[in-house]
Amino acid sequence: MPHFTMDYSANLDGKVDFDALCRVVHAEILKTGLFETGAVRVRAIRSDAYAIADLLQENAFIDMSFRVGEGRSEEDKRRTGEAIFKSVTEHLSALFQTPHFALSLEIREIDPALSWKKNAIHPRLRKAGS
């Protein structure tokens, strides 16, 4: 159950192709070999209201949060985070040419006792061999 969410400042509209960025992250998650295809969720959520640093209108952010189920080692989580952060940083390299962009990533483990799921996608993909 890897859920990857990007909250981003609305002033990045037109500067970042979030559909493409979601696919970059999706590919990195699958490359780890730690997660089933049917479990991966990547989404971007626009923040219309925000206040960043010194409040300059140019200031922008993407805050990435990756929630994963238990069972991965600290090393696996660290390697996954580093790979995703590297790919996203490369994809967004133009934004780092200005002094107005902040990028962050946090990985959190989901407590299985407090998580409920029902997924009709898994059986279809497992049957297809994906």
C-alpha positions as a Markdown table, in Angstrom:
| # | Residue | x | y | z |
|---|---|---|---|---|
| 1 | Met | 0.0 | 0.0 | 0.0 |
| 2 | Pro | 2.4 | 2.7 | -1.1 |
| 3 | His | 0.6 | 6.1 | -1.3 |
| 4 | Phe | 2.6 | 9.0 | -2.6 |
| 5 | Thr | 1.2 | 12.5 | -2.3 |
| 6 | Met | 2.6 | 15.7 | -3.5 |
| 7 | Asp | 1.1 | 18.9 | -2.1 |
| 8 | Tyr | 2.2 | 21.8 | -4.2 |
| 9 | Ser | 1.8 | 25.6 | -4.3 |
| 10 | Ala | -0.6 | 26.8 | -7.0 |
| 11 | Asn | 2.0 | 29.1 | -8.4 |
| 12 | Leu | 3.7 | 26.0 | -10.0 |
| 13 | Asp | 0.8 | 25.6 | -12.4 |
| 14 | Gly | 2.2 | 26.1 | -15.9 |
| 15 | Lys | 5.8 | 25.5 | -14.6 |
| 16 | Val | 5.5 | 21.8 | -13.7 |
| 17 | Asp | 3.7 | 19.0 | -15.6 |
| 18 | Phe | 2.3 | 17.2 | -12.6 |
| 19 | Asp | 0.9 | 14.3 | -14.7 |
| 20 | Ala | 4.5 | 13.7 | -16.0 |
| 21 | Leu | 5.9 | 14.1 | -12.5 |
| 22 | Cys | 3.4 | 11.6 | -11.1 |
| 23 | Arg | 4.6 | 9.1 | -13.7 |
| 24 | Val | 8.3 | 9.7 | -12.8 |
| 25 | Val | 7.5 | 8.9 | -9.2 |
| 26 | His | 5.4 | 5.9 | -10.1 |
| 27 | Ala | 8.2 | 4.5 | -12.2 |
| 28 | Glu | 10.7 | 4.9 | -9.4 |
| 29 | Ile | 8.4 | 3.2 | -6.9 |
| 30 | Leu | 8.0 | 0.2 | -9.2 |
| 31 | Lys | 11.8 | 0.1 | -9.9 |
| 32 | Thr | 12.4 | -0.7 | -6.2 |
| 33 | Gly | 10.7 | -4.1 | -6.6 |
| 34 | Leu | 9.3 | -3.6 | -3.1 |
| 35 | Phe | 5.6 | -2.9 | -4.1 |
| 36 | Glu | 3.0 | -4.5 | -6.2 |
| 37 | Thr | 1.8 | -2.5 | -9.2 |
| 38 | Gly | -1.8 | -2.7 | -8.1 |
| 39 | Ala | -1.0 | -1.0 | -4.8 |
| 40 | Val | 0.9 | 2.0 | -6.1 |
| 41 | Arg | -1.0 | 5.4 | -5.8 |
| 42 | Val | 0.7 | 8.7 | -6.8 |
| 43 | Arg | -1.2 | 12.0 | -6.7 |
| 44 | Ala | -0.6 | 15.7 | -6.8 |
| 45 | Ile | -2.8 | 18.0 | -4.8 |
| 46 | Arg | -2.8 | 21.8 | -5.5 |
| 47 | Ser | -2.7 | 24.2 | -2.5 |
| 48 | Asp | -4.4 | 27.4 | -3.3 |
| 49 | Ala | -3.7 | 29.0 | 0.0 |
| 50 | Tyr | -0.2 | 29.0 | 1.4 |
| 51 | Ala | 2.4 | 31.3 | 3.0 |
| 52 | Ile | 6.0 | 30.4 | 2.2 |
| 53 | Ala | 9.2 | 31.7 | 4.0 |
| 54 | Asp | 9.4 | 35.5 | 3.4 |
| 55 | Leu | 6.1 | 35.6 | 1.6 |
| 56 | Leu | 7.4 | 36.5 | -1.9 |
| 57 | Gln | 4.9 | 35.6 | -4.6 |
| 58 | Glu | 7.7 | 33.7 | -6.4 |
| 59 | Asn | 8.2 | 31.3 | -3.5 |
| 60 | Ala | 6.9 | 27.8 | -4.4 |
| 61 | Phe | 7.0 | 24.3 | -2.8 |
| 62 | Ile | 6.3 | 20.7 | -3.4 |
| 63 | Asp | 6.0 | 18.6 | -0.2 |
| 64 | Met | 6.1 | 14.9 | -0.9 |
| 65 | Ser | 4.7 | 12.3 | 1.5 |
| 66 | Phe | 5.2 | 8.6 | 1.0 |
| 67 | Arg | 3.1 | 6.3 | 3.2 |
| 68 | Val | 4.1 | 2.6 | 3.1 |
| 69 | Gly | 2.9 | -0.5 | 4.7 |
| 70 | Glu | 5.1 | -2.3 | 7.3 |
| 71 | Gly | 7.6 | -4.9 | 6.4 |
| 72 | Arg | 10.3 | -2.9 | 4.6 |
| 73 | Ser | 13.7 | -2.5 | 6.2 |
| 74 | Glu | 15.0 | 0.9 | 7.1 |
| 75 | Glu | 17.6 | 0.5 | 4.4 |
| 76 | Asp | 14.9 | -0.3 | 1.8 |
| 77 | Lys | 13.0 | 2.8 | 2.8 |
| 78 | Arg | 16.1 | 5.0 | 2.7 |
| 79 | Arg | 17.1 | 3.7 | -0.7 |
| 80 | Thr | 13.6 | 4.2 | -2.0 |
| 81 | Gly | 13.5 | 7.7 | -0.7 |
| 82 | Glu | 16.9 | 8.6 | -2.1 |
| 83 | Ala | 15.9 | 7.3 | -5.5 |
| 84 | Ile | 12.6 | 9.1 | -5.7 |
| 85 | Phe | 14.1 | 12.3 | -4.4 |
| 86 | Lys | 16.9 | 12.1 | -6.9 |
| 87 | Ser | 14.5 | 11.5 | -9.8 |
| 88 | Val | 12.2 | 14.3 | -8.8 |
| 89 | Thr | 15.1 | 16.7 | -8.2 |
| 90 | Glu | 16.4 | 16.0 | -11.7 |
| 91 | His | 12.9 | 16.3 | -13.3 |
| 92 | Leu | 12.5 | 19.7 | -11.6 |
| 93 | Ser | 16.1 | 20.9 | -12.1 |
| 94 | Ala | 14.9 | 24.2 | -13.7 |
| 95 | Leu | 13.1 | 25.2 | -10.6 |
| 96 | Phe | 16.3 | 25.0 | -8.6 |
| 97 | Gln | 17.8 | 27.7 | -10.9 |
| 98 | Thr | 15.8 | 30.2 | -8.9 |
| 99 | Pro | 16.1 | 31.0 | -5.1 |
| 100 | His | 12.3 | 30.5 | -4.7 |
| 101 | Phe | 11.7 | 26.7 | -4.6 |
| 102 | Ala | 11.6 | 24.2 | -1.8 |
| 103 | Leu | 11.2 | 20.4 | -2.2 |
| 104 | Ser | 10.7 | 17.9 | 0.7 |
| 105 | Leu | 10.0 | 14.2 | 1.1 |
| 106 | Glu | 9.0 | 12.2 | 4.1 |
| 107 | Ile | 8.4 | 8.4 | 4.3 |
| 108 | Arg | 6.0 | 7.2 | 7.0 |
| 109 | Glu | 5.1 | 3.6 | 7.8 |
| 110 | Ile | 1.4 | 2.8 | 8.2 |
| 111 | Asp | 0.2 | 1.0 | 11.3 |
| 112 | Pro | -1.5 | -2.1 | 10.0 |
| 113 | Ala | -3.8 | -2.2 | 13.1 |
| 114 | Leu | -5.2 | 1.2 | 12.1 |
| 115 | Ser | -5.4 | 0.7 | 8.3 |
| 116 | Trp | -8.3 | -0.8 | 6.3 |
| 117 | Lys | -8.2 | -1.6 | 2.6 |
| 118 | Lys | -10.2 | -3.2 | -0.1 |
| 119 | Asn | -8.7 | -3.3 | -3.6 |
| 120 | Ala | -10.3 | -4.8 | -6.7 |
| 121 | Ile | -7.3 | -3.9 | -8.8 |
| 122 | His | -4.9 | -6.4 | -7.2 |
| 123 | Pro | -6.9 | -9.5 | -8.3 |
| 124 | Arg | -7.1 | -8.3 | -11.9 |
| 125 | Leu | -3.3 | -7.5 | -12.1 |
| 126 | Arg | -2.3 | -10.7 | -10.3 |
| 127 | Lys | -4.4 | -12.7 | -12.7 |
| 128 | Ala | -2.8 | -10.9 | -15.7 |
| 129 | Gly | 0.7 | -11.5 | -14.2 |
| 130 | Ser | 1.6 | -7.9 | -13.6 |
